[in-house]
Amino acid sequence: MNSCFINYRTGDGEHVATLIDRELSRRFGEEEVFRASKSIPSGADFEKELGRAVHNCEVLLAVIGPRWTQPREGDGRRALDDPDDWTRKEIVAAFDTGATVIPVLIEDTPRLRTRDLPEDLAPLARCQYRRYRHRTNESDLVELIEAVEIAAPELEEKTTRRAKEEAGKGDTETNTGNTMRDVHGYAVQAREHTNNGVSGVSGEVGTIINGSPEIVHNGTGDIHRNSPVHHGTGDQIIGALERRRSR
């Protein structure tokens, strides 16, 4: 479930949106950051995907370039004046759900003014903004990440928990592999047992008797035909064999 939603307008700052996505994903994980062109699968209903993502986010970053409030070249109208404009709809939806909205002004893009915005977008002009400049991009991105952490404090906890889970998986895979290394004494390791033989056996083993109700004998010494079969874990079986040999 994404905590961060990156809002941008195609042709007016998508390269900055991509960069912000990369840095936030590196910090918090890919699954925590939604950017439409990356996060919506091919063939998916983009309206449903956008609606789900924006309603679940904790913070929306509105990337705003110099042409964001300017008229379009085709018809001379502003895209943000269209109620069906998705850039506008995403921001309005974030306000409705109580998410923190952070305007990110690119280079020298002027601050937004309430009178220049539709009524439902007017709160955007009052949101504390951050600025992204090419010449100070590293420090600007650091400040932006800090702003996201303040707006969505649970992200830090989720990131730490995810790192511990990944580390735990690595330890489990390392310690539970199917191997006979570091085993001393007598041991039998097998994965499969068939009616006509034994398969999947690895390691150094003695004779394995298929279908026999008697104990497997490995090594020297006498063993009685009617000795009972030992059942239990590998350590229990090995312990029982060693006790027999020590008698």
DRENTORTI-457856 format. One line per 8 residues: their letters; for each residue x, y, z of N, C-alpha, C, O. Coordinates in steps of 0.05 Angstrom, whole numbers, plus 5000, padded with zeros to 4 digits. Atoms other than C-alpha are relative to their C-alpha. Example, Ala and Ser with C-alpha at 12.3 -4.5 7.8 and 13.67 -1.06 7.14 Angstrom:
! DRENTORTI-457856
AS = 5018 4976 5000 5246 4910 5156 5018 5024 5000 5039 5024 5013 ~ 4984 4976 4999 5273 4979 5143 4985 5022 5014 4995 5044 5018
! end
This chain:
! DRENTORTI-457856
MNSCFINY = 5017 4976 5000 5000 5000 5000 5018 5025 5000 5035 5027 5017 ~ 4983 4977 5002 5031 5066 4979 4993 5022 5021 4970 5027 5026 ~ 5003 4977 4981 5042 5122 5030 5004 5026 4986 4995 5047 4995 ~ 4993 4975 5015 5069 5173 4979 4987 4999 4972 4989 4978 4958 ~ 5011 4998 5026 5033 5196 4917 5013 5023 4986 5013 5046 4996 ~ 4987 4979 5015 5071 5235 4864 4981 5010 4978 4974 4995 4959 ~ 5018 4988 5018 5026 5282 4826 5015 5019 4981 5032 5035 4991 ~ 4986 4983 5019 5051 5316 4762 4984 5003 4974 4966 4987 4969
RTGDGEHV = 5014 4996 5025 5029 5342 4695 5020 4993 4977 5042 5003 4977 ~ 4983 5008 5022 5058 5310 4632 5007 5024 4983 4990 5041 4976 ~ 4990 4977 5015 5101 5360 4595 5008 5023 5018 5016 5044 5007 ~ 4994 4978 4982 5112 5402 4657 5012 4990 5026 5001 4994 5047 ~ 4986 5009 4975 5160 5369 4705 5000 4971 5005 5007 4962 5027 ~ 5000 5029 4995 5153 5294 4695 5028 4989 5006 5030 4969 5019 ~ 4972 5010 4995 5229 5287 4695 5007 5004 5030 5021 4987 5042 ~ 4996 4996 4971 5230 5316 4766 4984 4980 5016 4993 4970 5036
ATLIDREL = 5016 5020 4987 5173 5271 4786 5014 4973 5000 5013 4958 5020 ~ 4985 5026 5002 5214 5211 4762 5023 4999 5019 5028 4979 5032 ~ 4977 4998 4981 5274 5234 4802 4991 4998 5029 5004 4984 5045 ~ 5011 5002 4972 5233 5244 4865 4991 4972 5006 4996 4962 5028 ~ 5009 5027 4997 5202 5176 4855 5024 4982 5006 5023 4965 5025 ~ 4976 5017 4996 5271 5144 4850 5012 5003 5028 5019 4983 5041 ~ 4988 4995 4974 5297 5177 4913 4982 4991 5023 4992 4979 5043 ~ 5018 5010 4979 5235 5163 4955 4999 4970 5001 4997 4958 5022
SRRFGEEE = 5001 5029 5001 5233 5091 4931 5025 4988 5012 5024 4968 5026 ~ 4974 5010 4988 5306 5082 4950 5000 5003 5030 5011 4986 5044 ~ 5000 4995 4971 5292 5110 5019 4979 4983 5014 4984 4972 5035 ~ 5022 5012 4986 5225 5079 5035 4991 4973 4988 4976 4958 5000 ~ 5008 5024 5013 5216 5022 4985 4980 5006 4977 4964 5024 4979 ~ 5017 4996 5024 5182 5017 4917 4970 5000 5006 4955 5016 4995 ~ 5029 5003 4995 5115 4996 4945 4988 5023 5015 4964 5026 5016 ~ 5011 4977 4985 5109 5060 4986 4996 5024 4983 4985 5044 4992
VFRASKSI = 5001 4976 5018 5113 5107 4926 4984 4994 4975 4990 4975 4960 ~ 5017 5003 5023 5060 5114 4873 5005 5023 4980 5004 5046 4987 ~ 4997 4982 5022 5074 5147 4806 4986 4987 4976 4993 4965 4969 ~ 5018 5013 5019 5022 5134 4752 5014 4984 4978 5007 4961 4974 ~ 4988 5014 5023 5067 5117 4693 5016 4976 5008 5022 4959 4991 ~ 4985 5023 4991 5106 5068 4736 4982 4980 5014 4986 4956 5011 ~ 5015 5017 4981 5054 5040 4784 4975 4987 4989 4965 4968 5000 ~ 5025 5012 5011 4993 5026 4740 5008 4979 4979 5020 4986 4959
PSGADFEK = 4993 5021 5019 4999 4959 4704 4986 5004 4973 4965 5016 4972 ~ 5012 4998 5027 4985 4954 4630 4973 4986 5000 4971 4964 5011 ~ 5026 5012 5001 4912 4940 4617 4982 5005 5024 4958 4999 5024 ~ 5016 4995 4975 4890 4962 4687 4982 5025 4995 4988 5042 4979 ~ 5018 4977 5001 4832 5011 4697 5014 5023 5014 5016 5023 5039 ~ 4984 4980 4987 4873 5074 4709 4984 5018 5019 4995 5028 5038 ~ 5016 4983 4982 4815 5112 4741 4998 4987 5027 5000 5000 5048 ~ 5001 5014 4975 4807 5058 4794 5027 5000 5014 5028 5004 5038
ELGRAVHN = 4973 5001 4988 4882 5053 4805 5007 5027 5012 5018 5028 5034 ~ 4994 4973 4990 4890 5128 4812 4983 5006 5025 4994 5017 5045 ~ 5018 4995 4978 4830 5133 4858 5009 4985 5025 5010 4996 5047 ~ 4992 5016 4977 4854 5076 4903 5026 5011 5012 5028 5014 5036 ~ 4974 4990 4990 4925 5104 4907 4998 5026 5015 5010 5030 5036 ~ 5001 4974 4988 4907 5175 4923 4984 4999 5026 4989 5015 5045 ~ 5016 5002 4976 4855 5155 4975 5015 4985 5022 5007 4987 5046 ~ 4985 5014 4980 4906 5111 5011 5026 5014 5008 5039 5005 5027
CEVLLAVI = 4974 4987 4994 4965 5159 5011 4999 5017 5025 4978 5027 5033 ~ 4997 4982 4977 4990 5197 5071 5010 5028 4992 5004 5048 5005 ~ 4989 4974 5010 5025 5251 5031 5000 5000 4970 5008 4980 4957 ~ 5000 4996 5029 5017 5277 4960 5020 5022 4994 5018 5044 5005 ~ 4981 4980 5009 5074 5313 4926 4991 5010 4973 4990 4996 4953 ~ 5010 4988 5025 5047 5361 4873 5024 5014 4987 5032 5036 4995 ~ 4977 4989 5015 5104 5374 4824 4990 5021 4981 4973 5015 4963 ~ 5011 4977 5015 5092 5442 4793 5023 5015 4985 5041 5026 4997
GPRWTQPR = 4980 4986 5017 5132 5470 4735 4991 5027 4991 4969 5036 4998 ~ 5006 4972 5008 5132 5538 4701 4975 5002 4983 4963 5023 4981 ~ 5023 4999 5018 5075 5519 4653 4974 4989 5014 4953 4986 5001 ~ 5022 5014 4985 5030 5488 4707 4974 5017 4999 4952 5005 4997 ~ 5024 4983 4999 4982 5548 4709 4996 5014 4973 4978 5031 4971 ~ 5002 4986 5026 4992 5570 4636 4980 4987 4982 4974 4963 4985 ~ 5019 5012 5020 4941 5560 4579 5014 4980 4982 5038 4982 4977 ~ 4990 5020 5019 4950 5501 4533 5003 5013 4972 4989 5032 4965
EGDGRRAL = 4995 4988 5026 4977 5515 4464 4978 4994 4980 4972 5010 4962 ~ 5020 5008 5019 4921 5478 4429 4975 5018 5000 4968 5029 4979 ~ 5025 4985 4999 4858 5513 4453 5002 5026 5017 4982 5040 5020 ~ 4997 4976 4985 4886 5568 4497 4987 4999 5028 4986 5020 5041 ~ 5012 5003 4974 4852 5541 4559 5019 4987 5019 5037 4972 5011 ~ 4983 5012 4980 4884 5520 4624 4989 4972 5007 4965 4969 5012 ~ 5009 5027 4993 4882 5446 4639 4989 4999 5028 4970 4984 5033 ~ 5009 5001 4972 4872 5459 4713 4972 5012 5004 4960 5008 5025
DDPDDWTR = 5028 4990 4999 4806 5494 4697 4980 4979 4993 4956 4983 4996 ~ 5017 5022 5008 4778 5429 4671 4994 4982 5025 5013 4971 5036 ~ 5006 5016 4976 4741 5392 4728 5008 4970 4996 5012 4956 5016 ~ 4992 5028 5005 4760 5326 4694 5031 4997 4997 5040 4975 4990 ~ 4971 5001 5002 4834 5343 4693 5011 4983 5023 5005 4989 5046 ~ 4992 5019 4980 4868 5286 4730 5020 5012 5020 5020 5005 5044 ~ 4981 4987 4982 4924 5329 4759 4984 5015 5022 4991 5014 5045 ~ 5017 4986 4981 4871 5372 4791 4984 4981 5018 4982 4985 5042
KEIVAAFD = 5017 5018 4985 4826 5314 4812 5016 4986 5022 5005 4981 5044 ~ 4984 5014 4980 4883 5278 4848 5006 5018 5024 5005 5009 5047 ~ 4994 4981 4978 4901 5340 4889 4975 5004 5017 4976 5004 5042 ~ 5025 4996 4986 4828 5353 4907 4993 4976 5017 4984 4979 5040 ~ 5006 5025 4985 4819 5280 4928 5018 4998 5024 5009 4989 5045 ~ 4981 5001 4977 4881 5285 4973 4990 5019 5022 4991 5012 5045 ~ 5010 4982 4980 4852 5346 5007 4975 4988 5014 4972 4990 5038 ~ 5025 5011 4989 4785 5310 5016 5006 4977 5021 4991 4974 5040
TGATVIPV = 4993 5022 4982 4819 5250 5050 5018 5008 5024 5023 4992 5041 ~ 4984 4990 4978 4861 5293 5096 5030 4995 4997 5045 4997 5017 ~ 4971 5005 5005 4929 5275 5065 5015 5027 5000 5003 5048 4994 ~ 4983 4976 5002 4986 5325 5070 5008 5004 4971 5018 4986 4958 ~ 4994 4993 5027 4996 5360 5004 5024 5019 5000 5023 5041 5012 ~ 4976 4983 5001 5066 5388 4990 5005 5008 4971 5012 4992 4955 ~ 4993 4991 5027 5075 5431 4928 5031 5000 4997 5045 5008 5015 ~ 4971 5000 5006 5144 5421 4896 5004 5018 4976 4998 5010 4953
LIEDTPRL = 4996 4981 5022 5162 5482 4854 5027 4996 4987 5047 4995 5000 ~ 4976 5005 5015 5212 5470 4799 5014 5025 4992 5002 5044 4982 ~ 4983 4977 5007 5269 5519 4789 4988 5026 5011 4983 5029 5035 ~ 5010 4974 4992 5241 5590 4791 4970 5003 4997 4960 5026 4995 ~ 5030 4999 5002 5167 5573 4784 4989 5017 5023 4996 5011 5046 ~ 5010 4982 4979 5130 5628 4823 4981 4985 5018 4968 4965 5011 ~ 5019 5012 4981 5089 5611 4884 4972 5003 4990 4965 5022 4976 ~ 5028 5000 5009 5017 5595 4872 4984 5022 5015 4990 5027 5039
RTRDLPED = 5017 4981 4987 4965 5648 4886 4971 4990 5000 4962 4978 4980 ~ 5028 5011 4997 4894 5632 4910 4983 5010 4977 4967 4994 4966 ~ 5017 4989 5021 4863 5678 4858 5005 4987 4972 4989 4990 4954 ~ 4994 5012 5025 4897 5639 4802 4990 4971 4998 4994 4958 4977 ~ 5007 5028 4999 4867 5572 4822 4969 4997 5002 4956 5014 5013 ~ 5029 5007 4996 4797 5540 4817 4995 4998 5030 5013 4993 5046 ~ 5007 4999 4971 4760 5542 4884 5009 4975 5015 5020 4976 5037 ~ 4993 5024 4985 4772 5469 4901 5030 4995 5001 5039 4978 5016
LAPLARCQ = 4970 5002 4999 4847 5477 4887 5012 5023 5017 5036 5023 5021 ~ 4989 4977 4986 4854 5542 4926 5017 4993 5025 5036 5007 5030 ~ 4983 5007 4977 4881 5508 4989 5028 4994 4993 5046 4996 5010 ~ 4973 5006 5009 4942 5488 4948 5018 5024 5003 5042 5021 5009 ~ 4983 4975 4998 4966 5561 4949 5008 5005 5029 5027 5020 5034 ~ 4993 4995 4972 4967 5559 5025 5017 4977 5012 5025 4979 5036 ~ 4983 5022 4991 5007 5494 5031 5029 5008 4999 5039 5019 4980 ~ 4972 4994 5000 5079 5502 5052 5014 4984 4978 5010 4959 4977
YRRYRHRT = 4989 5013 5024 5120 5486 4990 5030 4993 5005 5042 5003 5024 ~ 4971 5005 5002 5189 5458 4975 5008 5007 4971 4991 5006 4953 ~ 4991 4992 5026 5232 5478 4916 5021 4980 4991 5038 4972 5006 ~ 4979 5018 5012 5273 5434 4869 5015 5017 4978 5002 5027 4960 ~ 4983 4987 5020 5331 5466 4831 5022 4981 4991 5032 4965 5007 ~ 4979 5018 5011 5380 5430 4786 5026 5004 5014 5040 4985 5019 ~ 4973 4994 4989 5440 5465 4817 5002 4992 5029 5024 4988 5040 ~ 5000 5008 4972 5420 5446 4888 4983 4975 5005 4971 4971 5026
NESDLVEL = 5019 5023 4999 5384 5381 4873 5005 4982 5024 4986 4971 5035 ~ 4995 5019 4978 5419 5339 4926 4989 5010 5026 4975 4995 5040 ~ 5011 4989 4974 5403 5384 4985 4970 5004 4998 4956 5000 5018 ~ 5029 4996 5003 5333 5398 4957 4986 4973 5004 4965 4972 5016 ~ 5012 5026 4996 5319 5323 4954 5001 4991 5029 4982 4978 5038 ~ 4998 5007 4971 5344 5313 5025 4978 5014 5015 4965 5002 5032 ~ 5021 4985 4986 5297 5368 5049 4972 4989 4994 4955 4988 5011 ~ 5025 5011 5008 5240 5337 5010 4994 4974 5014 4972 4969 5024
IEAVEIAA = 5003 5026 4986 5251 5268 5040 4994 5005 5030 4977 4992 5041 ~ 5005 4993 4972 5253 5300 5110 4971 5010 5003 4958 5003 5023 ~ 5027 4990 4999 5187 5335 5095 4980 4977 4998 4960 4977 5012 ~ 5017 5024 5002 5156 5268 5075 5000 4985 5026 4979 4975 5034 ~ 4998 5015 4975 5181 5235 5138 4984 5014 5022 4972 5001 5039 ~ 5016 4985 4980 5149 5290 5180 4970 4996 4994 4954 4993 5013 ~ 5029 5002 5008 5083 5285 5141 4990 4971 5004 4966 4968 5011 ~ 5008 5028 4997 5082 5208 5145 5020 4986 5018 5037 4970 5008
PELEEKTT = 4980 5010 4981 5122 5189 5208 5001 4969 5001 5021 4958 5009 ~ 5000 5029 4999 5101 5116 5203 5017 4987 4978 5024 4964 4980 ~ 4983 5010 5021 5143 5109 5140 5027 4990 5011 5037 4970 5002 ~ 4974 5007 4989 5207 5107 5181 4998 4973 5014 5015 4956 5012 ~ 5004 5026 4985 5179 5051 5225 4996 4977 4980 5006 4955 4984 ~ 5005 5021 5019 5154 5012 5165 5026 4992 4985 5030 4969 4979 ~ 4974 5005 5013 5222 5019 5131 5018 4983 5017 5031 4964 5008 ~ 4983 5015 4981 5258 4994 5193 4990 4971 5003 5006 4952 5004
RRAKEEAG = 5012 5026 4997 5210 4936 5202 5005 4982 4975 5011 4959 4978 ~ 4995 5015 5024 5217 4916 5129 5029 4991 4998 5034 4968 4989 ~ 4971 5007 5001 5293 4917 5134 5006 4976 5018 5021 4958 5012 ~ 4996 5022 4981 5290 4871 5195 4989 4974 4989 5000 4953 4992 ~ 5012 5024 5011 5243 4823 5160 5017 4989 4977 5021 4964 4975 ~ 4982 5009 5022 5289 4820 5099 5025 4987 5011 5034 4967 5001 ~ 4976 5012 4987 5349 4807 5144 4993 4973 5012 5010 4955 5011 ~ 5008 5025 4988 5310 4753 5180 4997 4978 4979 5004 4955 4984
KGDTETNT = 5003 5020 5022 5293 4718 5114 5027 4990 4991 5031 4967 4986 ~ 4973 5008 5008 5366 4719 5095 5013 4980 5020 5025 4961 5011 ~ 4989 5018 4980 5386 4687 5161 4987 4972 4999 5001 4952 5002 ~ 5015 5025 5001 5332 4634 5154 5009 4983 4977 5014 4959 4979 ~ 4991 5015 5024 5353 4615 5084 5028 4990 5004 5035 4968 4994 ~ 4972 5008 4996 5426 4611 5106 5001 4976 5019 5017 4958 5016 ~ 4998 5020 4978 5412 4568 5168 4984 4975 4995 4988 4955 5009 ~ 5017 5024 5003 5360 4520 5141 5003 4987 4973 4986 4971 4965
GNTMRDVH = 4995 5013 5025 5390 4499 5075 5004 4970 5004 5011 4961 5025 ~ 4998 5030 4999 5390 4424 5059 5029 4992 4996 5037 4988 4973 ~ 4971 5005 5003 5463 4409 5074 5009 4982 5022 4997 4980 5043 ~ 4988 5018 4980 5506 4359 5111 5026 5011 5011 5040 4997 5025 ~ 4975 4989 4990 5563 4407 5125 4999 5004 5030 4977 5008 5042 ~ 4997 4996 4972 5588 4413 5197 4984 4980 5017 4978 4985 5040 ~ 5012 5022 4985 5554 4347 5217 5021 4980 5006 5035 4970 4988 ~ 4980 5019 4991 5597 4300 5257 4986 4975 5010 4964 4977 5022
GYAVQARE = 5012 5025 4992 5583 4227 5271 4985 4987 4977 4994 4989 4954 ~ 5015 5015 5020 5531 4186 5234 4974 5015 4994 4960 5023 5013 ~ 5025 4986 5007 5474 4218 5196 4991 4990 4973 5006 4982 4956 ~ 5012 5007 5026 5426 4201 5140 4982 5023 4993 4966 5033 5009 ~ 5016 4977 5010 5395 4256 5098 4985 4991 4975 4999 4982 4957 ~ 5016 5008 5023 5339 4241 5049 4976 5017 4998 4964 5025 5018 ~ 5024 4983 5005 5283 4281 5017 4977 4983 4991 4954 4989 4998 ~ 5022 5015 5012 5243 4228 4981 5004 4970 5006 5027 4961 5007
HTNNGVSG = 4998 5029 4997 5227 4155 4993 4980 4988 4981 4956 4995 4980 ~ 5017 5013 5020 5199 4111 4938 4997 4971 5007 5012 4960 5023 ~ 5005 5028 4995 5172 4040 4937 5023 4983 4989 5028 4961 5000 ~ 4979 5016 5013 5230 4016 4893 5028 5008 5007 5047 4997 4996 ~ 4973 4992 4992 5287 4052 4925 4999 5027 5014 4978 5036 5021 ~ 4998 4974 4986 5311 4116 4957 5012 5020 4981 5033 5015 4969 ~ 4989 4979 5017 5321 4180 4919 5004 5026 5016 4993 5028 5038 ~ 4997 4974 4987 5343 4250 4937 5019 4999 5024 5017 5016 5042
VSGEVGTI = 4982 5003 4977 5397 4226 4985 5026 5014 4995 5037 5012 4973 ~ 4975 4987 5004 5458 4269 4996 5016 4996 5026 5005 4989 5046 ~ 4983 5003 4977 5517 4267 5043 5012 4972 5000 5007 4956 4982 ~ 4987 5027 4998 5559 4206 5065 4983 4983 5017 4981 4988 5041 ~ 5018 5017 4984 5512 4151 5087 5008 4971 4997 5023 4964 4979 ~ 4996 5029 5001 5514 4076 5100 4979 4987 4984 4966 5000 4967 ~ 5020 5015 5015 5468 4023 5073 4972 5007 5009 4966 5009 5033 ~ 5028 4993 4994 5394 4042 5069 4983 4977 4990 4985 4970 4966
INGSPEIV = 5016 5024 5007 5346 3983 5070 4972 5009 4995 4958 5018 5014 ~ 5027 4991 5007 5281 3998 5033 4980 4980 5010 4981 4957 5005 ~ 5022 5017 4991 5219 3972 5067 5007 4983 5023 4990 4967 5032 ~ 4993 5017 4978 5257 3939 5124 4990 5011 5026 4991 5036 5030 ~ 5010 4990 4974 5226 3943 5194 5023 5001 5020 5018 5006 5044 ~ 4978 5002 4981 5295 3937 5224 5018 5025 4998 5015 5040 4979 ~ 4983 4976 4998 5347 3989 5244 5021 4999 4978 5031 4978 4971 ~ 4978 4998 5020 5397 4014 5192 5026 4999 5015 5029 5011 5036
HNGTGDIH = 4975 5003 4986 5467 3994 5210 5022 5013 4983 5024 5008 4959 ~ 4978 4986 5014 5527 4037 5192 5024 4998 5018 5025 5009 5040 ~ 4976 5003 4984 5596 4019 5216 5006 4971 5008 4996 4953 4995 ~ 4993 5027 4992 5624 3959 5253 4985 4993 5026 4973 5010 5038 ~ 5013 5009 4975 5598 3918 5311 4976 4983 4994 4966 4983 4971 ~ 5023 5018 5003 5541 3870 5322 4974 5016 5003 4972 5035 5019 ~ 5027 4989 4997 5469 3888 5314 4980 4978 4997 4982 4962 4978 ~ 5019 5022 5000 5410 3843 5328 4978 5005 4980 4969 5028 4976
RNSPVHHG = 5020 4998 5021 5359 3829 5275 4974 5011 5010 4961 5026 4995 ~ 5026 4991 4989 5301 3844 5320 5002 5026 5015 4984 5033 5031 ~ 4998 4974 4986 5327 3911 5344 4977 5018 4991 4970 5018 4967 ~ 5022 4983 5007 5272 3962 5345 5009 5023 4982 5032 5031 4982 ~ 4995 4977 5017 5266 4019 5296 4998 5025 5018 4979 5027 5034 ~ 5002 4975 4985 5280 4088 5326 4986 5021 4983 4992 5025 4959 ~ 5015 4978 5013 5232 4144 5308 5007 5026 5014 5012 5026 5038 ~ 4996 4974 4987 5241 4218 5320 5016 5018 4982 5019 5013 4958
TGDQIIGA = 4984 4981 5016 5284 4276 5297 5027 4988 4994 5035 4968 5005 ~ 4974 5009 5007 5352 4269 5266 5019 4998 5024 5034 4979 5026 ~ 4982 5000 4976 5387 4287 5331 4993 4976 5018 5011 4964 5030 ~ 5008 5022 4983 5346 4235 5369 5010 4973 4989 5020 4956 5003 ~ 4991 5025 5013 5362 4180 5319 5030 4997 5002 5039 4975 5009 ~ 4971 5001 4998 5436 4197 5318 5008 4994 5028 5027 4978 5033 ~ 4994 5005 4972 5437 4198 5394 4996 4971 5008 5011 4959 5023 ~ 5007 5028 4994 5404 4130 5398 5021 4982 4989 5030 4963 5002
LERRRSR = 4979 5017 5012 5455 4100 5350 5026 5002 5015 5039 4981 5020 ~ 4975 4997 4986 5513 4129 5388 4999 4985 5027 5019 4973 5036 ~ 5002 5013 4975 5487 4102 5454 5003 4970 4997 5014 4956 5014 ~ 4998 5028 5005 5481 4033 5424 5029 4992 4996 5038 4971 5007 ~ 4972 5007 5005 5553 4034 5401 5018 5003 5024 5039 4989 5026 ~ 4983 4996 4976 5579 4057 5468 4996 4978 5021 5011 4977 5041 ~ 5004 5022 4981 5550 3996 5504 5021 4978 4998 5019 4959 5013
! end
